[in-house]
Amino acid sequence: MGQTHLTGSEWNVLDCLWEYYPQTVMQLVAELRKKVGWAKSTTITTLRRMEEKGLVHCKTVGKAKSYAPAVEREEAVVAETRSFLDRVYRGSVELMMSAMAERQELTREEIAQLKAILEKAERGDEQ
């Protein structure tokens, strides 16, 4: 995915497609109307722009167009997380975790999960 940053609208569409694909335009129109209140034209415009950017694949069968994601969810999440860290915390995971811990925004369960993740990383286990 490189330097491509997803907009909120692009996340909405990809979230639907990551659940299952391919989906037709009308399936996406119905899903996005239900999830975020979009009109049909908003969905179609967003899909067209995303296709131009290479974020979705479009296939036409008869009169129907169907879409599939061209970006893996994990790839998008990693890129967005790195972008967020760079923008907000100057790239520092330590600053982010300190900010959350000092404000007691982490539950005991989350702290235990983070410890397990760090221990796994320290051992070099595969993710």
C-alpha positions in Angstrom: 0.0 0.0 0.0 3.0 2.3 0.4 2.1 5.9 1.1 -1.6 5.6 0.4 -3.6 6.8 3.4 -7.2 5.7 3.5 -9.9 8.3 4.0 -12.8 7.6 6.3 -15.0 6.9 3.3 -12.5 4.4 1.9 -12.3 2.6 5.3 -16.1 2.3 5.2 -16.1 0.7 1.8 -13.1 -1.6 2.5 -14.6 -2.6 5.8 -17.6 -4.0 3.9 -15.5 -5.7 1.3 -13.1 -7.2 3.9 -16.2 -8.9 5.5 -16.9 -10.7 2.2 -16.3 -10.2 -1.5 -17.0 -9.8 -4.3 -20.0 -7.6 -3.7 -22.1 -5.9 -6.3 -22.7 -2.2 -6.4 -26.2 -2.6 -5.1 -25.0 -4.8 -2.3 -22.6 -2.2 -1.3 -25.2 0.6 -1.7 -27.5 -1.3 0.7 -24.8 -2.1 3.2 -23.3 1.4 3.3 -26.8 3.0 3.5 -27.4 0.8 6.6 -24.0 1.3 8.2 -23.3 5.0 7.5 -26.4 6.4 5.8 -24.9 7.0 2.4 -27.0 7.7 -0.7 -26.5 5.5 -3.8 -24.6 8.3 -5.5 -22.1 8.6 -2.7 -21.3 4.9 -2.8 -20.9 4.9 -6.6 -18.7 8.0 -6.6 -16.5 6.6 -3.8 -16.2 3.2 -5.5 -15.1 5.0 -8.8 -12.5 7.0 -7.0 -11.2 4.0 -5.1 -10.9 2.0 -8.4 -8.9 4.9 -9.9 -6.6 4.8 -6.8 -6.2 1.1 -7.1 -7.9 0.4 -3.7 -10.6 -1.9 -5.2 -10.9 -4.2 -8.2 -14.0 -4.0 -10.4 -15.3 -6.7 -12.5 -18.3 -6.3 -14.9 -20.5 -9.3 -15.5 -23.4 -8.5 -17.7 -24.9 -5.3 -16.4 -23.7 -5.8 -12.9 -20.4 -4.5 -11.5 -18.8 -6.3 -8.6 -16.0 -5.1 -6.3 -13.3 -6.8 -4.3 -10.6 -5.2 -2.1 -7.2 -4.6 -3.7 -5.7 -3.9 -0.3 -5.3 -6.4 2.5 -6.9 -5.4 5.9 -3.7 -6.0 7.8 -1.6 -4.0 5.3 -4.0 -1.1 5.7 -4.1 -1.3 9.5 -0.3 -1.4 9.7 0.1 1.6 7.4 -2.5 3.6 9.2 -1.1 2.7 12.6 2.4 3.9 11.5 0.9 7.1 10.1 -1.0 7.7 13.3 2.1 7.1 15.4 4.2 9.4 13.2 1.7 12.2 13.3 0.6 12.1 16.9 3.5 10.6 18.8 6.5 11.4 16.6 6.7 7.7 15.8 7.1 6.7 19.4 5.2 3.7 20.7 6.6 4.5 24.1 5.0 8.0 24.1 1.7 6.6 23.1 1.7 3.9 25.7 2.9 6.4 28.4 0.1 8.7 27.5 -2.5 6.0 27.8 -1.1 4.4 31.0 -0.6 7.8 32.8 -4.3 8.6 32.2 -5.3 5.2 33.4 -7.0 4.4 30.1 -5.8 0.8 30.0 -7.8 -1.9 31.8 -6.1 -4.7 33.7 -7.1 -7.0 30.9 -5.5 -4.7 28.2 -2.3 -4.5 30.3 -2.2 -8.3 30.5 -2.7 -8.6 26.7 0.0 -6.0 26.1 2.4 -7.9 28.3 1.7 -11.1 26.5 2.3 -9.4 23.1 5.6 -8.0 24.3 6.7 -11.3 25.8 5.9 -13.0 22.5 7.8 -10.3 20.5 10.8 -10.6 22.9 11.0 -14.4 22.3 10.8 -13.8 18.6 7.7 -15.9 18.1 5.9 -15.7 14.7 3.0 -13.3 14.8 
